[in-house]
Amino acid sequence: MTVVSVLNYKGGVGKTTVAANLAGEIAYRGRTVLLIDMDPQASLTLSFYPADEFAKEFSDGGTLLHWFEAILHHQDPRPLREFVVTPPRVNERVQRGGGRLDLIPSHLGLIDIDLDLAAYVGGSRFDVSSSGYLWVHRLLADALEDPAFAEYDVVIIDCAPNFNMITRTAVVASDQILIPAKADYLSTLGIDYLRRKVAELVRDYNEVAGDKGGIAIAPELLGIVFTMIQHAADGPIIAARNYVTHTEQYGVPVFRQMIRESKTLFATAGERGIPAVLLPNANPNVQYELVELATEFLTRIAVESTK
C-alpha cells in the first residue's frame, strides 16, 4: 500500500475536500482506499457522516482519539484496524466500480492528545534525546504494519494545518506528502517552510533511528495541488498563474491539474455523505478536474512507488 499525507500549514485551502474526492474517485475505479482523519476538526469524518450520526455512533468510542487515549493511559489498546468504518452512502456509489472506501474517524479531543504526545518527547521542541522520541513518532507507522491494512491500495491521511506531534506521526508513516494550496500569498508562503520542516524531521528521526538500529524514513513531496482557482474565459486568472509560477522556486513538483473555485465543492458534504466527484448533479467542470486530478495522482504514486 501507499500512504499519502495531505498537509498544508494554511487552513481553508481545500485540504479535506481534496482528500475526500481523491479517495472517492480512486475507490470508484475499483481500488480499496483507507482515509485516516487526523485533523481534530474532524471535517473529513463529517464529510461522510452527518453530525448527529457521528455523535451517536462514534463520540463515545471508535475514533482515533480513543485509540490514542488507550495507548497513553497504558491500557491494553484495541488494534487500529478495529477503528475502521465503512461509510454507507459513499460506498453505495463506489461499490458499483468494485472498490471500497473505509475511514478511521477523528474527534475534537485530538487537540489534547497532541499535547500529551509532545510531553513524551520533551514538549513542543521535540527533544531528539528523549527516550520516547522513536516510540511516539512511530505510533501510526507501527499500527499500519498490521497485516489487516495490507488489503488497501492507498491510505490517505488528512492532517491538521500544523506540524505538531500527531502530524509528525503521519509524516513518519507516509511514503508521500500531498500539499493542497490556494494561489495566494498566505497559502504559498508556508510551502517552503513545510518543506524545510519535513526535511528537518526526516533528518532528526533518521539520526535517532540509526543510533538505535531502526529503519530510516524517506517521505517524498508528491506535489502541490492548486485549489479554488478563479477562472476567466481563457482559463485561470493571471494572478493565479503568477503564484503557480512563483511556487516552482521551492523545488516542489506542481500538479498539472488544478481545481477551480466552487462554493458547493469546498463545503462540507456531511448531509449527503458523498464527495462531489461522485454526485450525479455536480458541476461537470469541477467533476472533470477532480477525475483528472485522481488520474494524475495515481500516476505519480505509481511512479514514486517503483523507485
C-alpha positions in Angstrom: 0.0 0.0 0.0 1.0 3.6 -0.5 0.5 6.0 2.4 0.0 9.7 1.5 -0.4 12.6 4.0 -2.4 15.6 2.8 -0.9 18.6 4.5 -0.6 22.4 4.5 0.2 24.9 7.3 -2.6 27.1 6.0 -6.2 26.1 6.7 -9.0 26.7 4.3 -7.1 25.6 1.2 -9.4 22.6 0.4 -7.2 20.0 2.0 -10.1 17.9 3.3 -12.0 18.3 0.0 -9.0 17.1 -2.0 -8.6 14.1 0.3 -12.3 13.1 0.2 -12.7 13.4 -3.5 -9.4 11.7 -4.4 -10.4 8.8 -2.1 -13.9 8.6 -3.6 -12.8 8.6 -7.2 -9.9 6.1 -6.6 -12.3 3.8 -4.8 -14.9 4.2 -7.7 -12.2 2.9 -10.0 -12.1 -0.4 -8.2 -9.4 0.2 -5.6 -9.6 -0.2 -1.8 -8.9 3.1 -0.1 -8.5 4.0 3.6 -8.9 7.5 4.8 -7.5 8.5 8.2 -8.8 11.7 9.7 -6.0 13.1 11.9 -7.4 16.7 12.0 -9.2 17.4 15.3 -11.7 19.5 13.4 -13.0 16.1 12.0 -14.1 17.8 8.8 -13.2 14.7 6.8 -15.2 12.4 9.1 -18.2 14.8 8.9 -17.9 14.7 5.1 -19.2 11.1 5.3 -21.3 11.1 8.4 -23.8 13.8 9.4 -23.0 15.4 12.8 -25.9 13.7 14.6 -25.0 10.3 13.3 -21.4 10.8 14.2 -22.3 11.8 17.8 -24.5 8.7 18.1 -22.0 6.2 16.7 -18.5 7.5 17.5 -18.3 10.3 20.0 -18.0 7.9 23.0 -15.7 5.5 21.3 -14.5 4.3 17.9 -12.3 7.3 16.9 -8.6 8.0 16.6 -8.9 9.8 19.9 -9.9 6.7 21.8 -7.1 4.7 20.2 -4.5 7.2 21.3 -6.1 7.6 24.8 -5.8 3.8 25.5 -2.1 3.9 24.5 -1.3 7.0 26.6 -3.2 5.7 29.6 -1.2 2.4 29.4 -4.3 0.4 28.9 -4.5 -2.6 26.5 -5.4 -0.7 23.3 -7.5 -2.2 20.6 -5.6 -2.6 17.4 -6.1 0.3 15.0 -7.9 -1.9 12.5 -10.8 -2.2 14.9 -11.5 1.6 14.4 -12.0 1.3 10.7 -15.6 2.0 9.5 -17.2 1.8 6.1 -19.3 4.9 5.4 -22.5 3.6 3.8 -23.6 6.4 1.5 -20.4 6.8 -0.4 -19.9 3.0 -0.6 -23.2 2.6 -2.3 -21.6 4.5 -5.2 -18.0 3.2 -5.2 -19.1 -0.5 -4.9 -20.6 -0.1 -8.4 -17.0 0.1 -9.6 -15.8 -2.7 -7.4 -14.0 -0.6 -4.9 -14.4 0.3 -1.2 -13.7 3.4 0.9 -13.0 3.0 4.6 -12.4 5.6 7.2 -10.8 6.0 10.7 -12.8 8.8 12.3 -11.4 11.8 14.1 -12.5 13.7 17.2 -12.1 17.2 18.6 -10.3 15.8 21.6 -7.2 15.0 19.5 -6.1 18.6 20.3 -5.4 17.4 23.9 -3.8 14.2 22.7 -1.3 16.2 20.8 -0.2 17.9 24.0 0.1 14.6 25.8 2.2 13.1 23.0 4.5 16.1 23.0 5.2 15.6 26.7 6.8 12.2 25.8 9.4 14.0 23.6 10.3 16.9 25.8 7.5 19.3 24.8 6.9 21.4 21.7 10.6 21.4 20.7 10.7 17.6 20.2 13.9 16.7 22.0 15.6 14.0 20.0 17.4 12.8 23.1 14.1 11.9 24.7 13.7 8.2 25.5 10.2 8.3 24.0 11.1 10.0 20.7 11.0 7.0 18.4 8.1 5.3 20.2 5.9 8.4 19.8 6.8 9.2 16.3 6.3 5.6 15.2 2.8 5.1 16.7 0.9 5.3 13.5 3.6 3.7 11.3 3.7 0.7 13.6 0.0 0.4 13.7 -0.3 0.4 9.9 2.1 -2.6 9.8 -0.8 -4.7 10.9 -1.4 -7.2 8.1 -5.0 -6.2 8.1 -4.0 -2.9 6.3 -2.3 -4.8 3.5 -5.6 -5.0 1.6 -5.6 -1.3 0.9 -4.1 0.1 -2.3 -3.9 3.6 -0.9 -4.0 5.2 2.5 -4.8 8.9 2.6 -4.2 10.8 5.8 -5.9 14.2 6.3 -3.6 16.1 8.6 -4.3 19.2 10.7 -2.9 22.5 9.4 0.1 22.4 11.7 3.3 20.4 12.3 2.5 19.2 15.8 3.0 15.8 17.2 0.1 14.0 15.6 1.0 15.4 12.2 4.6 14.3 12.7 3.4 10.7 13.3 1.5 10.9 10.0 4.6 12.1 8.2 6.7 9.3 9.6 4.1 6.8 8.4 3.9 8.3 4.9 5.5 7.4 1.6 4.5 10.8 0.1 3.1 14.1 1.1 0.5 16.0 -1.0 0.2 19.8 -0.5 -3.1 21.5 -1.4 -2.7 25.2 -1.7 -4.7 28.3 -2.9 -2.9 30.5 -5.4 -2.5 33.4 -3.0 0.3 34.8 -0.8 -0.5 33.2 2.5 -1.2 29.7 1.2 2.0 29.6 -0.8 4.2 31.3 1.8 4.1 28.2 4.1 5.1 25.7 1.4 8.8 26.3 1.7 8.6 26.3 5.5 6.7 23.0 5.3 9.4 21.5 3.0 12.1 22.5 5.4 10.2 21.1 8.5 9.7 17.8 6.8 13.4 17.7 5.9 14.3 18.5 9.5 12.0 15.8 10.9 13.4 13.2 8.5 17.0 14.2 9.4 16.4 14.1 13.1 14.3 10.9 13.0 16.8 9.0 10.9 19.7 10.0 13.2 17.8 8.6 16.2 16.7 5.5 14.3 20.2 4.9 13.1 21.6 5.1 16.6 19.0 2.6 17.8 19.0 0.2 14.9 15.7 1.4 13.5 14.5 1.8 9.9 15.1 5.1 8.1 12.2 7.0 6.6 12.1 8.9 3.3 8.7 10.6 2.7 8.7 12.5 -0.6 6.9 15.6 -1.5 4.5 14.3 -4.1 3.5 17.7 -5.3 1.3 20.8 -4.8 -2.3 20.8 -5.9 -3.7 24.3 -6.5 -7.3 24.7 -5.4 -10.1 27.3 -5.5 -8.7 28.7 -8.7 -10.5 31.7 -10.1 -11.3 31.3 -13.8 -11.7 33.8 -16.6 -12.9 33.0 -20.1 -9.5 31.7 -21.2 -8.7 29.8 -18.0 -7.1 30.6 -14.6 -6.8 34.3 -14.0 -3.3 35.8 -14.4 -2.8 36.3 -10.7 -3.3 32.6 -10.1 -0.9 31.7 -12.9 1.7 34.0 -11.3 1.5 32.3 -7.9 1.8 28.9 -9.6 4.9 30.0 -11.4 6.3 31.6 -8.2 5.9 28.3 -6.3 8.2 26.5 -8.7 11.2 28.1 -7.0 10.6 25.9 -3.9 11.7 22.8 -5.9 8.4 21.0 -5.1 6.5 19.4 -8.1 3.3 21.1 -9.1 0.3 19.0 -10.3 -0.8 19.9 -13.8 -4.4 19.6 -12.8 -5.8 22.5 -10.8 -9.3 22.6 -9.1 -11.4 25.7 -9.8 -13.4 27.7 -7.2 -16.7 26.1 -6.4 -18.9 27.1 -3.4 -20.6 23.7 -3.4 -17.4 21.7 -3.7 -15.5 23.4 -0.9 -18.2 22.9 1.7 -19.0 20.0 3.9 -20.6 17.0 2.2 -21.9 15.6 5.5 -25.5 15.9 4.7 -25.1 13.7 1.7 -22.0 11.7 2.7 -20.8 11.6 -0.9 -17.9 13.6 -2.4 -18.8 15.9 -5.3 -16.8 13.8 -7.8 -19.4 11.0 -7.4 -22.6 13.1 -7.3 -24.9 12.8 -10.3 -25.8 16.5 -10.4 -22.5 18.2 -9.5 -20.7 20.9 -11.6 -19.4 19.0 -14.7 -16.3 21.2 -15.0 -15.4 20.6 -11.4 -16.0 16.8 -11.7 -13.8 16.7 -14.7 -11.0 18.4 -12.9 -11.3 16.0 -9.9 -11.3 13.0 -12.1 -8.2 14.3 -13.9 -6.5 15.0 -10.6 -7.2 11.4 -9.4 -5.6 10.1 -12.7 -2.5 12.3 -12.2 -2.3 11.3 -8.5 -2.4 7.6 -9.3 0.2 8.0 -12.0 2.5 9.9 -9.6 2.3 7.4 -6.7 2.8 4.5 -9.1 6.0 6.2 -10.4 7.2 7.0 -6.9 6.5 3.5 -5.6 8.7 2.0 -8.3 11.8 4.0 -7.2 
